[in-house]
Amino acid sequence: MSELGISIYPSKSSFEEMSTYIDQAASLGYTRIFTSMLEVADNPDETVQTFKEIIAYGNQKGLKTSIDVNPKLFTALDLSYDDMAFFADMGVWSVRLDEGFRGYEEAQMTHNPHGIIIETNISRGQHYLDLIMDFGANKNCLIGSHNFYPQAYTALDFDYFMETAQQYKDYNLLTAAFVDTKSGKFGPWPLTDLMVSSELQRDLPITTQIQVLKATGLIDDIFISSSLVSQEDLTAAAKVFFATIPELEVEFEAGVSELEKTICLDEVQLYRGDYSGYMIRSSQTRVKYGKKSIPVFNAVDIKRGDVTIGNDEAGQYRGELQLALQDHPNLGSRQNVIGHVRKADLILLDLIQPWQSFKFLETK
């Protein structure tokens, strides 16, 4: 089962702030925590106890922690890759290797007696994962997560993002990635233009980011990378993460009828399987509403993202809802253009699959 996570950064927050944030997240169904020791590698001893306390609190509330480390931190703490006792004492669920070692070490770490999960960096790509597997890794203690990238235009190309995640799914390993929102107060580093895994996500609302990652079918768990995000965003993220079908926000034309709003908002739409490249057809609505009168309204030419309903001129197609994938003429003025998918959600049109159900929500 996929899990949703928050991020905390003990070097930048008080215990009270973090514990309150964990309480909020726990109440909404969040079950994972990401934290990082990378930024404290030069002075780790002073902060280890702080980490232990908040990790223990998270465990009490049902949120398990992944802690980001690298070889430099192992050296600073005088740790060996084949001894996970330090991290077991901290109470972490997984140790994330930001930079990693050479493959052999990662494989050996998966055999630790504490059952700590080893979380490797998906974004590294190449044959890194194959190398780890070649050294006999224990797949039951191996997962992966993508990086996040605080600087604009430096995050992953989306094709590369999916290609590298696919490497992990080919081994049936759990995957994770990061989303972000402007309401977050800070991350682990001074500069941040939102900390996302793929560049495609950076300018999208957090709800759309989550839906994009879910729609790939390649990402299991999702973390919000900034810490102390607003209650509104924390709630919205949980709602869309736990939704079982995609939800597209639609902006209605002024004057649209209540019947047309009902067809759009009250029905679960089904992407007809014998699909056209020009539109998503939700033809079951015409079975229910095909005998209702739907006068001609705003029967203009159709643009990508337009939501249309067959009107009284549409014959047997009256009442059918369509979602435009490409611009095309409105032949015979048979389609009422009742609204438009909001710009941020247009990317989802290419990710919804034939025979998949989806819903519309009215933009507030």
C-alpha positions in Angstrom: 0.0 0.0 0.0 1.3 3.4 -0.9 2.2 5.8 1.9 2.3 9.6 2.2 5.1 11.4 4.1 6.2 14.7 5.5 9.7 16.1 6.0 11.2 17.4 9.2 14.6 19.1 9.7 15.6 19.0 13.4 18.5 21.4 12.9 16.0 24.1 11.9 12.9 23.4 14.0 12.0 23.1 17.7 10.7 19.8 19.1 7.4 21.6 19.7 7.1 22.7 16.1 8.0 19.3 14.7 5.8 17.3 17.1 2.8 19.5 16.3 3.4 19.0 12.6 3.7 15.2 13.1 0.4 15.3 15.0 -1.3 17.1 12.2 0.1 14.7 9.6 -0.8 11.6 11.6 -4.4 12.7 11.9 -4.6 12.9 8.1 -3.1 9.5 7.4 0.5 10.3 6.8 2.8 7.4 7.8 6.3 8.4 6.7 8.9 11.0 7.7 11.9 12.1 5.7 14.7 13.8 7.4 18.3 14.6 6.5 21.6 14.6 8.4 23.6 15.8 5.3 23.6 19.4 6.4 24.9 18.6 9.9 27.8 16.3 8.8 30.4 18.8 10.0 29.0 18.8 13.6 26.9 15.7 14.0 27.3 14.8 17.7 25.5 17.9 18.8 22.3 17.0 16.9 22.1 13.2 17.2 20.0 13.4 20.4 17.7 15.9 18.8 17.1 13.5 15.9 16.5 10.6 18.3 13.8 12.4 20.3 11.7 13.5 17.3 12.2 10.1 15.5 10.9 8.4 18.7 7.9 10.8 18.7 7.1 10.0 15.1 7.3 6.3 15.8 4.9 6.7 18.7 2.4 8.4 16.3 2.8 5.8 13.6 5.2 7.6 11.3 8.4 5.8 10.4 11.5 7.8 9.5 13.9 7.7 6.6 17.1 9.5 7.3 19.3 10.8 4.5 23.0 10.2 4.9 26.2 9.9 2.7 29.7 8.4 3.1 31.0 11.7 4.5 28.6 11.4 7.5 29.7 7.8 8.0 33.3 9.1 8.3 32.3 12.0 10.6 30.5 9.6 12.9 33.2 6.9 12.7 30.6 4.4 11.4 31.0 1.4 9.2 28.7 0.4 6.4 28.4 -3.1 7.9 27.2 -1.9 11.3 23.7 -0.4 11.4 23.5 -0.4 15.2 23.9 3.4 15.4 20.8 3.9 13.2 18.9 1.2 15.0 19.5 3.1 18.2 18.2 6.2 16.6 14.9 4.4 15.8 14.9 5.0 12.0 13.0 2.7 9.6 15.3 3.3 6.6 18.7 4.8 5.9 18.7 6.7 2.6 22.0 6.8 0.8 22.2 10.1 -1.0 25.5 9.5 -2.7 25.9 5.8 -2.0 29.0 3.6 -2.1 30.1 1.1 -4.8 27.3 -1.4 -4.9 29.0 -4.1 -2.7 28.6 -2.0 0.5 24.9 -1.3 -0.2 24.2 -5.0 -0.8 25.9 -5.9 2.5 23.9 -3.2 4.3 20.6 -4.9 3.3 21.7 -7.9 5.4 21.9 -6.0 8.6 20.5 -7.9 11.6 18.3 -4.9 12.7 16.0 -5.1 9.7 16.7 -1.5 8.8 15.7 -0.7 5.2 18.4 0.6 2.9 17.0 3.3 0.6 19.1 4.1 -2.5 19.0 7.1 -4.7 16.8 6.4 -7.8 18.0 9.6 -9.5 21.5 8.2 -9.8 20.4 6.0 -12.7 23.0 4.1 -14.9 23.5 0.5 -13.7 23.8 1.4 -10.0 20.9 -0.7 -8.9 22.0 -3.7 -11.1 25.4 -3.5 -9.4 23.8 -3.7 -6.0 21.7 -6.6 -7.0 24.7 -8.4 -8.5 26.3 -8.4 -5.1 23.3 -10.4 -3.7 21.2 -7.7 -2.0 18.3 -8.7 0.2 15.4 -7.2 -1.7 13.2 -7.3 1.4 15.4 -4.6 2.9 16.0 -2.5 -0.3 13.9 0.4 -1.6 14.6 3.6 -3.6 13.6 7.2 -3.7 14.3 10.0 -6.1 16.2 13.2 -5.1 14.6 16.6 -4.8 16.2 19.6 -6.4 15.9 23.0 -4.7 17.2 25.1 -7.6 14.9 25.9 -10.5 15.6 24.1 -13.8 17.9 21.5 -12.2 15.3 18.8 -11.4 15.0 15.7 -13.4 13.7 15.5 -17.0 10.4 13.7 -16.7 11.4 10.9 -19.2 14.6 10.3 -17.1 12.6 10.4 -13.9 10.3 7.6 -15.2 13.1 5.6 -16.8 15.1 5.4 -13.6 12.0 4.6 -11.5 11.2 1.8 -13.9 14.6 0.2 -13.1 13.4 -0.2 -9.5 9.9 -1.4 -10.5 11.6 -4.1 -12.7 13.0 -5.5 -9.5 9.6 -5.0 -7.7 11.1 -2.5 -5.3 9.2 0.2 -3.5 9.8 3.7 -4.9 9.3 7.2 -3.6 9.5 10.8 -4.9 9.1 14.4 -3.6 6.5 17.1 -4.1 6.5 20.6 -2.7 4.4 23.7 -2.1 5.1 27.4 -1.5 3.5 27.2 2.0 6.4 25.2 3.3 8.6 27.1 5.7 12.0 25.7 4.8 14.1 22.7 3.6 17.5 21.5 4.6 19.4 24.0 2.4 19.4 27.9 2.3 18.3 28.2 -1.4 15.0 26.7 -2.5 12.8 27.3 -5.5 10.6 24.5 -4.3 12.2 21.1 -3.8 10.7 18.7 -6.4 12.0 15.5 -8.0 11.2 16.4 -11.6 11.3 19.8 -13.2 7.8 19.3 -14.7 6.4 19.5 -11.2 7.9 22.8 -10.1 5.2 25.2 -11.1 2.3 22.9 -10.5 0.0 22.9 -7.4 0.9 20.2 -4.9 -2.3 18.4 -5.7 -1.5 18.2 -9.4 2.1 17.1 -8.6 0.7 14.2 -6.6 -1.7 13.2 -9.2 1.0 13.2 -11.9 3.3 11.0 -9.8 0.4 8.6 -9.0 -0.6 8.5 -12.7 2.9 7.3 -13.8 2.3 4.0 -12.0 6.0 4.0 -11.1 6.0 5.9 -7.7 4.6 4.3 -4.6 5.3 6.7 -1.8 5.3 10.5 -1.9 6.9 13.0 0.5 6.3 16.7 0.9 9.9 18.0 0.9 9.4 21.3 2.7 8.7 21.3 6.4 5.8 22.8 8.3 3.6 23.3 5.3 0.2 24.9 5.9 -2.7 22.8 7.3 -4.6 23.6 4.1 -1.9 22.1 1.9 -1.3 19.2 4.2 -5.0 18.4 4.0 -5.3 18.9 0.3 -2.3 16.7 -0.4 -3.8 13.9 1.7 -7.2 14.1 0.1 -5.8 13.7 -3.5 -3.2 11.1 -2.5 -5.8 8.8 -0.9 -8.3 9.4 -3.7 -8.8 6.3 -5.8 -9.3 8.0 -9.1 -7.9 11.2 -10.7 -9.7 14.5 -10.0 -9.6 17.3 -12.5 -10.6 20.9 -11.6 -12.9 22.6 -14.1 -13.7 26.2 -14.5 -17.3 26.6 -15.8 -18.5 29.1 -18.4 -20.9 31.7 -17.1 -24.5 30.7 -17.9 -23.9 26.9 -17.9 -27.1 25.0 -16.8 -27.5 23.1 -13.6 -28.2 20.0 -15.6 -24.8 20.3 -17.3 -23.1 20.9 -14.0 -24.8 17.8 -12.7 -23.6 15.7 -15.6 -20.1 17.0 -15.1 -19.7 17.1 -11.3 -22.1 14.4 -9.9 -21.0 11.5 -12.2 -17.9 9.4 -12.1 -16.7 9.7 -15.6 -15.3 6.6 -17.5 -12.7 7.1 -20.3 -14.2 5.0 -23.1 -11.8 2.3 -24.2 -12.2 2.6 -28.0 -10.5 5.9 -27.7 -10.0 8.8 -30.1 -6.9 11.0 -30.1 -9.1 14.0 -30.2 -11.1 13.6 -27.0 -11.9 11.5 -23.9 -15.4 10.2 -24.3 -17.5 9.5 -21.2 -20.4 8.0 -23.0 -22.3 6.5 -20.1 -23.7 10.0 -19.2 -25.8 9.9 -22.4 -27.5 6.7 -21.2 -28.7 8.5 -18.1 -29.2 12.0 -19.5 -29.8 11.4 -23.2 -33.6 12.0 -23.0 -33.2 15.4 -21.2 -33.4 18.6 -23.3 -30.0 20.3 -23.5 -30.4 23.6 -25.4 -27.5 24.8 -27.6 -25.1 26.9 -25.4 -21.7 28.2 -26.2 -21.2 25.9 -29.2 -17.9 27.4 -30.2 -14.9 25.6 -31.7 -13.3 23.2 -29.2 -9.8 23.7 -27.6 -7.7 21.2 -25.7 -9.0 21.0 -22.1 -12.5 22.0 -23.0 -15.3 20.0 -21.3 -18.2 19.6 -23.7 -21.7 18.0 -23.5 -23.7 16.9 -26.5 -26.7 19.2 -26.9 -30.1 18.9 -28.6 -28.4 18.9 -32.0 -26.2 16.0 -31.2 -28.8 13.3 -31.9 -28.0 10.0 -30.1 -24.9 11.7 -28.6 -27.0 14.1 -26.5 -25.8 14.1 -22.9 -22.4 12.6 -23.6 -19.6 14.3 -21.9 -16.3 14.8 -23.8 -13.0 16.2 -22.7 -10.9 17.6 -25.6 -7.4 16.3 -26.1 -6.8 18.4 -29.2 -8.3 21.5 -30.8 -11.0 20.6 -33.3 -14.1 22.3 -34.9 -17.5 22.0 -33.3 -19.3 20.5 -36.3 -23.0 21.4 -36.5 -22.7 23.3 -33.1 -23.6 19.9 -31.5 -21.3 20.3 -28.4 -21.9 22.8 -25.6 -18.5 24.0 -24.3 -19.5 24.1 -20.6 -16.0 24.7 -19.1 -12.3 24.2 -19.2 -9.9 22.0 -17.2 -7.7 24.4 -15.2 -4.3 25.0 -16.9 -2.3 23.3 -14.1 -4.3 20.1 -14.6 -3.9 19.9 -18.4 -0.9 17.6 -18.0 -3.2 15.0 -16.5 -5.0 14.6 -19.8 -2.1 12.7 -21.2 -1.8 10.4 -18.2 -5.4 9.3 -17.8 -5.7 5.9 -19.5 -8.6 4.4 -21.5 -11.1 2.5 -19.3 -9.9 4.6 -16.3 -12.5 6.4 -14.2 -12.0 10.1 -13.2 -14.0 12.9 -11.6 -14.4 16.7 -12.1 -14.3 19.2 -9.3 -15.3 22.8 -9.6 -12.5 25.3 -9.2 -13.1 27.4 -6.2 
